[in-house]
Amino acid sequence: MTTPATEPDPSQPPADALGGEVRRLHPMSWLFVLLQQLKQFVVPLLVLVFLGRGDRNQLWSLIAVGGFVVVALWRYLTFRYRITADSVVIDSGLLQRSRRQVPFSRIHNVAIHQSLLHRLFGVAEVRLESAGGDKPEAQMRVLQLGDAIALEALVRRRGAEAPAPAAAEATAPADQVDGRVLLALPPAEVLRLGLISNRGMIVVGGAAVAVSQLNPRLPDDVSDRWSHGLEAFIGSHHFSYGEYALAILAALLGFAVLLRVFSVALALLQYWGFRLEEHGRRLTVERGLLTRLRTSAPRRRIQSWTLRESVLHRWFGRRTLEIDSAVAEDSSQRRGLRELAPIATAAACDALVRHLLPGTTWPPDRWQPLHPRAWWRLSLPGVVLALLLAAALCWRAGPWGLAALLWLPWVVFVARQHARRAGYAIDERLVGTRTGWWSRRWRFAELDKLQALELRQSPLDRSLGMATLWLDTAGAASGPLRLRYLPLAQAQALRARLGREIARRPLRW
């Protein structure tokens, strides 16, 4: 594989340089394959080295690592790819050979992944993804960074040359190398994202899992030592109940602050330098501090949209805009294009939606309410739980257990607030729902992206004269859109109307 003398400018990749010759991976690709294999088997290897018995444990671990090295070298020596006029052709294997041809028109997402080690070597991992399934169509570990960017530009350009599935797409401008920046997050916004998010729990949970894997007894030992130490400290000091409560409150506050520090650190690592760019009919996102991720997908592959707003979002005057697209995505390595705006003002999110969905009205002028008794239906799970809890406490503690019934007014209040804010909206282009009171969510999709309708009624719904309409879109990881607890006649009329619209419109995915 030819290595360019100088690193190319990512904004103007030499796409034509990939021409039809047969090409190899980067010469150091075997190292990254080896590291990936070692990462998958790191726990068994550590157990073999540190917990095994006998003098030959290290010998067996060296033999295992040597086997991984052979496999990694074998993959590098037998992997070839070439670019034809309309597809990427990949040959792999020596004894059992395989040839995979991936047409440009079927590649919906190109993900370029760079860890810190990738950046040191000037290489990148490339994933070519299509609609459906949970694995990429092709994964090249690894290519020279310039070749990776050139391949992305080539897929973008030649995919745009394929016939568009709808008239609106056919008249859209072709993909261009120079992108238009739709959203860029400065460091201050990334810090706000860390304060708003709860990503600190991911750090704490991951650390707990890693520690329990290496030493299953360590969490219990640490917990016992902390509890004994706390009991000894309390026994040696005479605290009042107020001081004891303040100490507990201070400990909880300190833990909450620590979680926010972790959340900010993780947000800086994941979203530093976030840029959303538009290249004709494709959207591209680049982000990351140490590990850089660049991913792109056609606009027409967006199946549904989600706006999220928690209490902390409202305090900072921000929202999050996410999408579901018809792209294959491994659940263990979620690198697909999902967040268009990890954090932005409400006006910026709405403007982004209107720009990417021209001709639509967002937000809707009017939201239709739910069934008048929807609040009762929403409060039912909480009411049943409170009654069961009260019964269990009465059985254990006598009449004092009836205090659990004091939870019922709050349950009913929350249900009324949810029912008051919830609703749906539909026009000639979009159908959307809004839910939530404390934390709010809006979900919507184009009518052209709907592929199935389902009307659902539980026995309780039938007795109350209400129903829920489920709207399925292709490849929506967040599940179908649900118009919940509508009057039965209204739900049936909506199903008939949407059924007619779906029947006369081609599915665009």
N, C-alpha and C positions, 0 to 999 in steps of 0.2 A: 504493500500500500504506500503510495506516494505521500510524503509529508510536506506540506507547504513550508516555504522558507520563512514566512512570517504569518502570524495568526491573522485570519481574515476579519474584517469588520462585520460583526453580527448583523448590522442593519443592511448590508449589501453582500449576502453570501453568494459565492460563485456556483450557482446551482448547475450550470451546464458542465462544470468540471467533472461531474459524476458519470458522464457519458456512457456507453454500453460495455466497457471493459469489465472483466471479472476482477473483483476486488476482495481483499482479506480484511479481517478486523485489525485493529491496532496491535502492534507486536507485544504490548504489555497486557493485552486482554486476558491472557491466561491467569495473570495475577488477580484480576478482579473476579474471575470465575472461581478461583481458589478461595478467595476471601468470602465470597457468597456461600460456598459449600461449608467452609469452616464455621461461618455464622450459624448455619442450620444445625451443625453437630457440635457446637461449642460445649453444651452441657454434658453429653456423653463423654467427650474428650477430657473435660475437667474431672469428671467422676473417675475416669480410668487412670488419670495421672495422680490425683490426690487421695482417692478413697480406696483404690485397689490395693491388693496385697501381693507381695513378692517383689523380686528385684527386676523383673522384666516388664514392669508396667510402662516405663518410658519407652522401651523398645517397641511395644505394641502401639503406643500412641504415635511414634515416629513412622511406623509402617502405615498407619491409617492416614497420616498427613501425606506421606509419599504417594499413597494411592490417589488422594485428592489432586496432587500435583500432576500425576499422569493423566487423570481425567481432564483437568483444565488444559493441559498442553494438547491433548487429543482433540478437544473441542476447537481450539484455535487453529490447528493444522488442517482440520476437515471442514471448516466453515468458510463458505464463499458467498458472495452476493453480487448481483449486477443489476443495472438499471436498463430496462427496455423502454420502448416508446410509450407504453401504457401501464407498466407494472414494475414491481420489485420482485426479482427471482432470487430465492435463497436456497443454496445447496448445502447440506450438512451430512455428516456420517461418512464412514469409509466401508465398513463391512455391511452395514445396513444403511443404504443411502436414501435420502429423501430430498425432494425438490418441492419447494413451496412457492407459489406464485400469488402475489397480493396485488390486485389491480389498484391503481391510484384512485379510481372512482369509489372504491370500497373502504378506503382509509379515512376514517372520520376524525381521528385524533392522533397527533404526533407529539409524544412526550420526550423531552430531553432532560435527563437527570444527571446532576453533577454533585457528588459528595466532595468533601475537602480533598480527599485523595485523588479524585478525578481531576480537580482543578490544579493540583500540583503537577500532574502528568499532562495536562492540556487535552483531556479526553472527556467523553460523555457516553452515557448509556442511552440508547434510543429504543423507544417502544412505538410500534405501529399498531393502532387499535381500530377495531371496527365495531359496528352495532351488535348488541347481544353478546351472550356468553360472559365468561368471567376471566378469560385469558387474552393477552394481546395476540394479534395475528403474527407478529414477528418481534423479536427482542434481540437487539444487537449490543452485546456487552464485550468490548466497547469500541467506539470509533473516535478518530481525531475530531476535536471540537469543530474545526472548520468543515469537515465532511458531514458531521451531524447537522449543523445548521444549513449546509447546502442541501442535504436530503430533505429537511423540513421545508425549505423554500421550493424545492422541486415538486414535492407532494402537493404543496399548496397551489402552485401554478398549474400543474397538469391535472390536478383534481378539479380545478376551476374550468378547464377546457372541456370537461365532460358535460353532456346535456343536463341542464337543471330540471328538477322534477316538477316545477310549477312555473307559470308564466312570470310571476313576480321575481322568482330567482333568475329566470332567463334574462330579464332586463337589468338585473343587478350588475354593478361593476365587477370586473374580474379582480382576482386577488393580486395584490401588488406587494412588492418587497418592502417599500417604505410604509410603515404602519402609522395609524393615527392613534395617539394616546387618548383613551377614554377615561382612565382613572389611574392616578399614581398616589401612593400612600407615603407621605413624609414621615420621618421618625416619630413626630408627635402623635400622629394617628396610630402608628403601630403600638406605641406605649398605651394609648387609650384602649386599643383592642386587647392588650394584655390585662389591663385593669378590669375590662368588662367580662372577658371570657373566664371560664373555669378550667383552663388547661393545666393549672397547677395540680389538679387531682390526677391527671395523666402521669405527671412526674412521680407523685407519691405512690400511685398504684403500680407503676412500672418498677419503681425501686423495691416495693414490697414483694412483687412477684419474683424479681431477680434474686433478692436475698433468700426468699423461701426455696427457690430452686437450688441454690448453692448450699444452703444449710437449713433444712426444714425446721430445726429446733431453735434457730436463732431468734425468730420473732417472739416465741414463747419465753425464751430466756430473758430477752430484753424487757418484755412486759412484766415478768416476775420481779426483775431487779428494780424497775421503776416503781412498781406497786409497793415492794418492801421498803425501798428508800423513802417513798412518800409517807408511808405509815410511820416509819421511824422519825421523820422530820416533824410530822404532826404530833406524834407522841411526846417529843422533846420540847414542843412549844404549845402554849395554851392559847389557841385561837378561839375567838368568838365566832358565832355562826355568821355574822356579817363579814368578818375578815375571811372566813373560809369561802363564802360565796364570792367575794371580790377576787380571791386567788384563782378560783375556778374560772371566773369571767375573764381575768387577765390571761390565763392560759389559753382559753378559747380564742380570745382576740389575737394573741400572738400566733396561734396556729393559722388563723384566717389571714393575717398579714403575710406569713410565710408562704401560704398558697398563692397569694397575689404576686409575690416576688417571683415564684416559679412560673406563674402564668405570663408575666411580663417577659421573663427570660425566654420562654418557649415561643412567645409571639415574635420577639426580635429574631430568633433563629429561623422561624418559618416564613415570616412575612416581610423581612427587611428588603427594601427595594422593590416592593410589589408594583407591577405595571400591567395594566390591562390595555391591550392594543387591538385595533381593528385593521385587518389586512383584507380589504374587499369584503368577501363573504365569510371570512374566517376570523375568529377571535383568538388571541394569544395572551397567555398570562406567564409572567416571569417573576419569581420570588425566591427568597432564601438568603441567609447570611453566610453560613459555612457551606451548606448544601444548596446548590442552585437548581431550581426546577423550572423548566420551560415547557409549556404544554399548549396545544392549540386544537381547535375543533371548529367545524363549519357552523355558522349561525342556524342553518336550517335543521341541525340535529338537536337543537334545544327542544325538549319535550314539555317541560313545565318549569315554573318560576316560583320561588319562595322568598318572602320577606319576613325577617325575624326581628323582634323588638322585645328585649327583656326589660326589667326595671332599671338595671344599670345602663342599658342602651338609652332609655328615656332621660336618665339623669345627665348623660353626656350629650343628648340630642343626636343620637346615631341609630343606624339600622344595619342589618346584614342582608345582602342580596345573594341568593344561591340559585343554581339551576340544576335540573336533571337532564342529562343528554343520553341519546341512544348510542352509547359507547361501551365497549367491553371494559370491565374494571375489576381487577383482583381486589377482593376485600381486605387482604393483608397488606396491599401496597396501593393505597388510593391516591393515584397521581393524575387522575382525569381532571378535566376542567369542570370545577364545581362551584367555586366561589368567584363571582364576578366582582363583588364588593365586600370584602371581609368586614369593613367598617366604612360607613359614609353617612352623610346627613340624609334625612328623609327626602329632601328636595333633589339631592344628587342621585339617589336610588331611583326615584320616579322619573327623572330626566333620562337616566340610562335605559330604563325600560321603554320609554317612549321613543328613544333613538333606535333601539334594536328591534322594536316592533312598530315600524312607522304606520301611521294611519289608525292606531288604536287609541282609546281613551283610558288613561291610567293616571290617577286612581279613578274608579267609577264614580259617576255622579250620584248614584243612589244604590244602597244595599237593601236587598229584600230580607225581611225578618224571618225567624224560625216559627215553628208552631207555637201558639200562645202558651201551651203547657210544656214546652221544651225544658223549662227550668226544673219542672218536677222530674222529668226523665233524667236530666243531668245530675240531680241531687240524689237519685235513688241509690247508687253504689255507696256514697258516703253515709246515707241514712242506715242502710243495712249493716255497714261496718260498725257504726256507732252502737246500734242495738246489740249486735253480737258481742262487742267489747263490754258493754254494760252488763249483759247476761253473764259473761265469764268473770267479770270483777265481782258481781253480786254473789256468784257461787264461791269465790275465794275470800272475799272481804265483807260480805253481808251488804246491808243497805247502802254503805258508802260507795259501792260500785255504781249506783245510779248517777253519780257525779259525771260519768262518761256521757250522759245524755245532754250535758251542757254544750257538747260539741255540735249538736244538731242545729242550733240557730246559725252558727258559722257556716255549716255545710249548705244550708238553704240560701244564705246570703251569697256565697261564692257562686252557687249554681245560677242564681238570678242574674248576677253580674255577667257570667259567661253567656247566658242566653240573651241578655240585652245587647251585648256587643257582637255576637255572632251573626252571620248572614251570608248571603251569596249575591252575585251580580252576573249578568249575562247580557251580551250585545251581539253584534254581527261578527265579531272577531274573537272575543275572549269570553271565557267562563272562569269565575274566581270565587273563592271562599275566604272568609276571615273568621278566626277563632281566637279564644284566649281573652283573659282579662288582666291578670298579673303579668304574664308574659304573653305577647301577642304574635300572631302569625297570619300572614296572607299567602295563599297559594292560588295560582291561576295558570291557565294554558290556553293556547289557540284552539279553536274548534277544529282546525285542520289536523291537529295532532291527536285527537281523540280516536280510539280504535275499538272501544267496547263500552257498553252501558249495562248497569245492573241495578235493579230496584230491590232493596232488602227491607224486611220487616220481621222483627221479633214478635213473639206472642204479646208482649207488653205494648209494643208499637201498634199492633193491630187494635188492641183495646183502646188506645188513646187516639187512633185515627191519624197516625203519622208514619213516615217512611224515610229511608236514607237512600240517596242516589249515589252510586259509585261510578266514577269516570276514569277509565284506564287509558294511560298513554304508554307508548313504547319505551321500554328501558328506564322507567322512572324509579330510581332507587328509593325515593321517599314514599313510594306506594301511590295508590290512586287518589284522585281528588274525591272528597266525600262531602256531599251536600246533606248535612245531618238534620234529622228531626224536622222534616218539612211536612206540612199538611198533605195527606195522601193524594187528594185531587191535584194539588199543585205539583207534587213529585211525578205523578203520572203524566201530566201535561208537559212537564219539562223533559221527561224521557221521550215522549213522542216527538217533541220539537227537535231535541238533539239527535234523535234517531234519524229524522228526515235530513238534518244538516249533514250528518256523517255519511248517509247513503249517497248524497249528491256531490260530496267533496272527496277528492283523492287524498289518501293518507300521506302526509308529508313527514317522513322520518329518515 
